[in-house]
Amino acid sequence: QVQLVESGGGLVQAGGSLRLSCAASGSTFSVKTMGWYRQAPGKQRELVATISSGGWTIKYADSVKGRFTISRDNAKNTVYLQMDNLKPEDTAVYFCGMGVVVVIWGQGTQVTVSS
């Protein structure tokens, strides 16, 4: 059974950077679209970015375009989210998800941006 484990969250000041990682177990990672999602308190989970299996197709939410970069290393079964110029409104629990329609979620990692 595939498991996803996120890491790299933390507390950072506005304007700072963080790099999230999501490591996947199992052998299906390289053929799956992967995505990063986030959920702020009292809000619904929202899409942040997705990347196709080969990395050729990438999509971002408008709110993070130009600040966040998604990438993947299929040899390491890992997807990354580089977050630069962080804003307080980026504060949320960040999850990685596997699949175009997500069927497997990680446990999440907290990102807190102070003003």
KEMAR-318896 format. One line per 3 residues: number of its first residue (from 0); their letters; for each residue z, x, y of N, C-alpha, C, O. Coordinates in pm, 1 decimal, always signed. Layout:
N
NUM) a) Z/X/Y/Z/X/Y/Z/X/Y/Z/X/Y | ...
END
This chain:
115
0) qvq) +0.0/+83.9/-117.7/+0.0/+0.0/+0.0/+0.0/+88.4/+124.1/+75.5/+185.2/+133.1 | -85.8/+53.5/+219.4/-97.0/+133.0/+340.8/+23.2/+108.4/+430.4/+67.0/-5.4/+447.6 | +75.8/+215.5/+487.0/+181.8/+206.4/+587.2/+140.2/+283.6/+710.9/+74.6/+387.5/+702.3
3) lve) +179.4/+231.1/+826.1/+151.0/+294.9/+953.7/+283.1/+331.9/+1020.5/+374.7/+249.9/+1027.2 | +292.9/+454.2/+1069.3/+415.5/+500.8/+1134.1/+380.3/+558.4/+1270.0/+309.7/+658.7/+1280.0 | +430.9/+493.0/+1375.5/+407.7/+539.9/+1512.3/+516.6/+637.3/+1554.5/+629.2/+633.0/+1505.0
6) sgg) +480.5/+724.7/+1646.8/+576.8/+816.7/+1706.7/+526.0/+855.9/+1844.5/+410.3/+832.6/+1879.4 | +616.1/+916.5/+1922.0/+576.3/+969.9/+2052.0/+620.7/+889.3/+2171.4/+597.0/+930.1/+2285.1 | +684.3/+776.0/+2149.0/+732.1/+698.0/+2262.1/+850.6/+764.0/+2329.1/+903.9/+863.6/+2280.2
9) glv) +891.2/+707.4/+2441.8/+1006.1/+761.6/+2513.1/+1014.4/+709.1/+2654.0/+946.7/+613.3/+2691.2 | +1099.4/+774.2/+2732.0/+1120.8/+737.8/+2872.2/+1050.6/+840.1/+2960.7/+1067.7/+960.9/+2944.1 | +971.9/+790.1/+3054.4/+896.9/+879.0/+3142.4/+892.9/+817.4/+3282.2/+898.6/+695.4/+3297.3
12) qag) +883.3/+901.1/+3382.1/+871.9/+851.3/+3519.3/+728.2/+807.4/+3547.7/+633.4/+854.9/+3485.1 | +714.6/+717.0/+3642.0/+581.5/+673.3/+3683.4/+496.4/+794.2/+3722.5/+543.1/+885.6/+3790.4 | +371.8/+792.4/+3678.7/+282.1/+903.8/+3702.5/+281.5/+1005.5/+3589.9/+196.4/+1094.3/+3587.1
15) gsl) +374.7/+993.5/+3498.1/+384.3/+1086.8/+3387.6/+290.9/+1051.8/+3273.0/+209.8/+959.7/+3281.9 | +304.8/+1128.4/+3164.3/+217.0/+1112.6/+3048.8/+298.2/+1109.3/+2919.7/+407.6/+1164.9/+2910.7 | +241.4/+1043.1/+2821.8/+293.5/+1043.1/+2685.7/+175.6/+1040.1/+2589.5/+68.0/+990.2/+2622.5
18) rls) +197.3/+1093.7/+2471.4/+95.5/+1086.5/+2366.2/+156.8/+1021.0/+2243.5/+250.9/+1073.6/+2184.1 | +103.1/+906.8/+2206.7/+148.3/+837.0/+2087.8/+62.9/+877.5/+1968.5/-56.5/+904.6/+1981.3 | +126.9/+880.9/+1853.0/+57.2/+907.8/+1728.1/+87.3/+796.5/+1628.7/+195.3/+737.4/+1630.8
21) caa) -7.9/+769.2/+1542.8/+11.0/+671.6/+1436.0/-46.6/+731.9/+1307.9/-167.7/+749.8/+1294.8 | +41.9/+762.5/+1215.0/+0.6/+822.4/+1088.6/-7.8/+714.6/+981.0/+81.7/+631.3/+966.2 | -117.2/+718.7/+907.0/-140.2/+619.2/+802.1/-133.0/+682.2/+664.4/-182.1/+792.9/+642.1
24) sgs) -71.9/+611.0/+573.9/-74.5/+652.3/+433.9/-194.4/+586.2/+366.2/-255.1/+494.9/+422.2 | -228.4/+632.2/+246.4/-337.3/+568.6/+174.0/-472.0/+629.8/+204.5/-483.3/+721.6/+285.6 | -572.8/+578.4/+139.2/-706.0/+639.3/+143.0/-808.3/+558.9/+222.4/-925.8/+595.6/+225.5
27) tfs) -766.7/+451.1/+286.1/-864.2/+365.4/+352.8/-875.6/+389.8/+502.5/-958.4/+327.5/+568.9 | -794.2/+479.1/+556.3/-788.5/+499.7/+701.5/-926.0/+528.5/+759.4/-963.7/+470.8/+861.4 | -1000.3/+616.1/+696.1/-1124.9/+665.2/+755.8/-1233.8/+559.2/+764.8/-1333.1/+579.1/+834.9
30) vkt) -1217.5/+448.5/+696.2/-1320.9/+344.5/+699.9/-1276.2/+222.5/+780.0/-1344.9/+120.3/+781.1 | -1164.3/+232.7/+845.1/-1107.6/+118.9/+916.9/-1107.6/+140.5/+1067.4/-1078.7/+249.6/+1116.6 | -1140.8/+33.7/+1139.4/-1114.9/+33.0/+1282.9/-964.4/+37.2/+1304.7/-888.4/-28.8/+1233.8
33) mgw) -922.5/+114.8/+1402.5/-780.8/+125.0/+1437.0/-760.9/+84.1/+1582.7/-850.5/+98.9/+1665.7 | -644.4/+33.7/+1611.1/-617.6/-8.9/+1748.1/-474.0/+16.2/+1788.2/-384.6/+28.1/+1704.4 | -454.3/+24.0/+1918.8/-320.8/+27.3/+1977.2/-299.7/-104.4/+2053.0/-388.9/-153.7/+2121.9
36) yrq) -181.8/-158.0/+2038.2/-144.3/-283.8/+2101.1/-6.6/-264.1/+2164.0/+64.4/-169.2/+2130.7 | +30.4/-353.0/+2253.9/+163.5/-342.8/+2313.9/+220.2/-481.3/+2340.1/+147.8/-579.1/+2358.2 | +352.1/-485.3/+2341.3/+421.6/-610.9/+2367.9/+539.5/-582.6/+2459.7/+633.0/-510.8/+2424.1
39) apg) +532.7/-640.3/+2577.1/+641.1/-629.0/+2673.2/+739.0/-744.5/+2651.6/+701.7/-847.0/+2594.5 | +863.0/-729.0/+2696.5/+962.6/-835.3/+2677.5/+914.7/-968.0/+2735.2/+872.0/-974.6/+2850.4 | +922.0/-1072.5/+2655.2/+884.9/-1204.9/+2701.4/+735.8/-1230.6/+2708.4/+692.7/-1336.1/+2755.1
42) kqr) +656.8/-1135.2/+2662.4/+511.2/-1150.6/+2668.7/+450.3/-1140.8/+2529.4/+512.8/-1091.6/+2435.5 | +327.5/-1188.4/+2518.6/+256.2/-1178.9/+2392.2/+203.6/-1037.3/+2370.1/+182.1/-961.6/+2464.8 | +184.0/-1004.2/+2245.0/+124.6/-875.5/+2211.4/-19.2/-872.9/+2262.0/-93.2/-970.1/+2246.3
45) elv) -58.1/-761.1/+2322.6/-192.6/-751.1/+2378.3/-262.4/-624.4/+2331.2/-199.5/-523.8/+2298.4 | -394.4/-633.3/+2329.3/-475.4/-519.3/+2291.0/-473.8/-413.9/+2401.4/-486.9/-445.9/+2519.5 | -457.7/-289.3/+2361.9/-466.3/-177.4/+2456.1/-598.9/-104.0/+2438.4/-672.3/-82.3/+2534.8
48) ati) -628.6/-66.2/+2314.0/-752.1/+7.6/+2286.7/-783.9/+0.8/+2138.8/-694.1/-9.7/+2055.3 | -912.6/+6.8/+2106.7/-955.0/+15.2/+1967.3/-1058.9/+125.3/+1951.1/-1128.5/+161.4/+2045.9 | -1068.2/+178.0/+1829.1/-1164.7/+282.3/+1797.5/-1221.5/+254.3/+1659.5/-1147.3/+225.8/+1565.5
51) ssg) -1353.0/+262.5/+1647.7/-1417.9/+235.0/+1519.8/-1390.1/+346.5/+1419.9/-1335.6/+450.9/+1455.5 | -1427.9/+323.5/+1295.4/-1393.0/+416.6/+1187.7/-1443.7/+558.2/+1214.2/-1373.6/+655.4/+1185.9 | -1563.5/+570.3/+1267.6/-1619.0/+701.5/+1295.6/-1593.2/+749.8/+1436.3/-1633.2/+860.2/+1473.2
54) gwt) -1526.6/+667.7/+1514.8/-1492.9/+706.3/+1651.8/-1602.9/+681.2/+1752.4/-1591.4/+720.9/+1868.3 | -1710.0/+615.4/+1709.3/-1824.8/+599.6/+1799.1/-1808.3/+486.3/+1898.6/-1862.8/+491.4/+2008.8 | -1733.2/+384.2/+1860.0/-1716.6/+267.9/+1946.6/-1571.7/+258.4/+1989.3/-1481.7/+246.9/+1906.1
57) iky) -1549.9/+263.2/+2118.5/-1415.0/+259.3/+2175.7/-1410.5/+149.6/+2281.4/-1502.9/+134.4/+2361.4 | -1303.6/+75.2/+2280.2/-1284.0/-30.7/+2380.1/-1143.8/-18.0/+2439.3/-1049.0/+18.9/+2370.1 | -1132.5/-49.1/+2567.9/-1003.6/-44.5/+2636.3/-979.0/-175.6/+2710.1/-1072.4/-242.0/+2755.0
60) ads) -853.1/-210.8/+2721.4/-816.1/-318.2/+2812.2/-841.4/-270.8/+2954.3/-826.6/-152.5/+2984.9 | -879.6/-363.6/+3040.7/-908.7/-326.3/+3179.1/-790.5/-257.8/+3245.9/-808.3/-169.3/+3329.7 | -670.8/-298.7/+3208.8/-550.1/-247.3/+3274.3/-524.1/-100.0/+3244.9/-446.4/-36.1/+3315.9
63) vkg) -587.5/-44.8/+3141.6/-560.7/+95.4/+3106.1/-683.9/+184.8/+3118.2/-674.6/+305.8/+3097.4 | -798.4/+126.7/+3151.4/-920.8/+205.9/+3163.1/-902.6/+317.1/+3265.4/-851.3/+295.5/+3375.2 | -946.0/+436.6/+3226.7/-935.6/+551.2/+3315.7/-802.0/+622.3/+3309.8/-786.6/+730.8/+3365.9
66) rft) -704.5/+561.9/+3241.6/-570.7/+624.1/+3230.1/-534.4/+657.4/+3085.4/-467.2/+757.3/+3059.7 | -578.4/+574.9/+2991.3/-545.5/+594.8/+2849.8/-670.1/+639.0/+2773.7/-782.3/+601.4/+2807.6 | -647.7/+719.7/+2669.9/-756.5/+765.2/+2583.6/-714.9/+751.7/+2438.2/-613.2/+807.1/+2396.4
69) isr) -794.0/+677.8/+2361.5/-769.6/+664.3/+2218.5/-859.3/+762.3/+2144.0/-974.2/+784.4/+2182.1 | -805.7/+820.5/+2037.6/-883.9/+911.9/+1954.5/-829.0/+906.5/+1813.1/-722.5/+850.0/+1788.6 | -902.0/+965.2/+1721.5/-856.5/+965.9/+1582.5/-899.8/+1093.9/+1514.2/-999.0/+1156.7/+1551.3
72) dna) -821.9/+1131.0/+1412.7/-853.0/+1245.3/+1327.5/-849.4/+1193.8/+1184.2/-742.3/+1178.0/+1125.5 | -965.7/+1168.2/+1129.2/-970.2/+1108.7/+994.8/-922.1/+1205.8/+887.0/-877.9/+1162.5/+780.5 | -930.2/+1334.8/+913.0/-879.6/+1432.5/+817.1/-727.3/+1427.6/+808.5/-668.5/+1463.5/+706.5
75) knt) -664.6/+1382.8/+916.9/-518.2/+1374.3/+920.4/-467.8/+1230.3/+909.0/-347.5/+1205.5/+916.8 | -560.1/+1135.6/+890.5/-520.7/+994.2/+882.2/-435.2/+952.1/+1001.5/-335.3/+882.0/+985.8 | -475.2/+994.9/+1119.1/-393.0/+971.2/+1237.9/-479.6/+923.0/+1354.2/-590.5/+971.9/+1376.2
78) vyl) -426.0/+826.3/+1427.3/-487.3/+780.2/+1550.9/-390.5/+808.7/+1664.9/-268.8/+798.8/+1648.8 | -445.9/+843.8/+1779.4/-365.6/+885.3/+1894.3/-392.1/+795.3/+2015.0/-496.8/+731.3/+2025.5 | -295.9/+792.3/+2104.1/-315.6/+727.3/+2233.1/-256.0/+818.8/+2338.7/-134.1/+831.2/+2350.8
81) qmd) -343.5/+882.3/+2414.4/-299.2/+964.7/+2527.0/-286.9/+874.8/+2649.0/-383.3/+810.0/+2689.7 | -168.4/+871.5/+2706.6/-141.7/+783.9/+2819.6/-106.7/+868.5/+2940.5/-4.7/+937.4/+2941.6 | -190.3/+863.2/+3040.8/-170.2/+938.8/+3164.4/-149.9/+843.0/+3281.1/-184.6/+725.1/+3274.4
84) nlk) -92.5/+897.3/+3388.6/-67.4/+817.6/+3509.1/+1.5/+685.3/+3473.2/-41.8/+577.5/+3514.0 | +107.6/+696.5/+3397.5/+177.6/+577.1/+3351.6/+240.6/+500.9/+3467.8/+284.3/+558.9/+3567.2 | +243.7/+369.2/+3451.6/+298.8/+280.1/+3552.7/+413.2/+199.7/+3491.3/+417.9/+182.4/+3369.5
87) ped) +505.3/+150.8/+3573.9/+615.7/+70.0/+3518.9/+565.8/-48.6/+3435.9/+630.8/-88.4/+3339.2 | +452.2/-104.2/+3472.8/+400.2/-219.3/+3397.2/+345.4/-180.8/+3260.0/+308.0/-268.6/+3182.3 | +340.1/-52.7/+3229.0/+303.2/-7.8/+3094.8/+421.7/-11.2/+2998.7/+405.1/+11.9/+2879.0
90) tav) +539.3/-39.4/+3049.9/+658.7/-46.5/+2966.2/+643.1/-155.2/+2861.1/+617.2/-271.0/+2893.6 | +659.0/-116.9/+2734.0/+640.0/-209.8/+2622.8/+670.1/-136.9/+2492.7/+689.3/-15.4/+2490.2 | +673.6/-213.8/+2385.8/+669.7/-155.4/+2252.4/+523.2/-144.3/+2213.0/+448.1/-241.6/+2219.4
93) yfc) +484.1/-24.9/+2172.5/+345.5/+1.0/+2136.2/+333.1/+5.5/+1983.7/+410.3/+71.6/+1914.3 | +232.6/-67.7/+1934.8/+208.0/-77.2/+1792.4/+68.0/-27.2/+1760.9/-24.2/-45.0/+1840.6 | +52.2/+34.9/+1645.9/-84.0/+56.9/+1598.2/-114.3/-47.0/+1491.0/-25.5/-95.4/+1420.9
96) gmg) -241.2/-79.0/+1481.0/-284.5/-179.6/+1385.8/-412.2/-136.1/+1316.5/-496.0/-68.3/+1375.9 | -426.6/-175.0/+1191.9/-543.1/-137.7/+1112.7/-632.3/-258.9/+1089.8/-586.2/-364.6/+1046.7 | -760.6/-241.8/+1119.2/-856.8/-346.9/+1094.2/-909.3/-410.0/+1220.9/-841.4/-411.8/+1323.6
99) vvv) -1031.0/-462.1/+1213.3/-1087.2/-537.8/+1325.0/-1000.3/-661.1/+1350.0/-964.1/-690.6/+1463.9 | -968.1/-730.7/+1244.7/-861.9/-831.0/+1248.1/-742.4/-762.9/+1183.8/-743.6/-733.8/+1064.2 | -640.6/-737.8/+1262.3/-531.5/-652.2/+1215.6/-455.3/-718.9/+1102.7/-405.4/-830.7/+1115.5
102) viw) -448.0/-647.0/+992.2/-373.1/-698.0/+877.7/-253.0/-609.8/+845.5/-164.6/-649.0/+769.4 | -251.0/-490.4/+904.4/-139.6/-399.1/+880.9/-92.8/-346.2/+1015.1/-172.3/-295.5/+1094.3 | +37.1/-358.4/+1040.0/+98.4/-313.1/+1164.0/+199.0/-203.5/+1137.0/+260.5/-198.6/+1030.4
105) gqg) +215.6/-114.4/+1235.8/+326.4/-21.5/+1231.6/+451.7/-89.6/+1283.2/+450.7/-207.7/+1317.9 | +560.3/-12.0/+1287.5/+689.0/-69.2/+1328.4/+706.3/-69.5/+1478.9/+794.3/-137.7/+1531.3 | +622.7/+6.4/+1549.0/+627.5/+11.1/+1694.0/+708.7/+127.6/+1746.9/+799.7/+177.5/+1680.7
108) tqv) +674.2/+169.7/+1867.2/+748.6/+274.6/+1937.1/+763.9/+233.6/+2082.8/+668.5/+188.0/+2145.9 | +884.6/+250.4/+2135.6/+915.3/+204.2/+2270.8/+864.7/+303.5/+2374.8/+887.2/+424.1/+2363.9 | +796.8/+251.4/+2474.3/+755.8/+329.4/+2590.7/+818.8/+264.4/+2713.6/+798.0/+145.9/+2739.7
111) tvs) +895.2/+342.1/+2787.9/+959.3/+293.3/+2908.6/+919.0/+381.0/+3025.6/+937.9/+502.6/+3022.4 | +863.7/+319.3/+3128.7/+819.6/+392.4/+3247.0/+907.1/+350.5/+3364.0/+910.0/+233.6/+3402.5 | +977.6/+446.6/+3419.4/+1066.8/+417.3/+3531.7/+994.1/+439.1/+3664.2/+906.4/+524.7/+3675.6
114) s) +1032.1/+360.9/+3762.3/+966.2/+371.9/+3893.9/+1037.0/+471.3/+3983.7/+995.0/+492.6/+4097.4
END
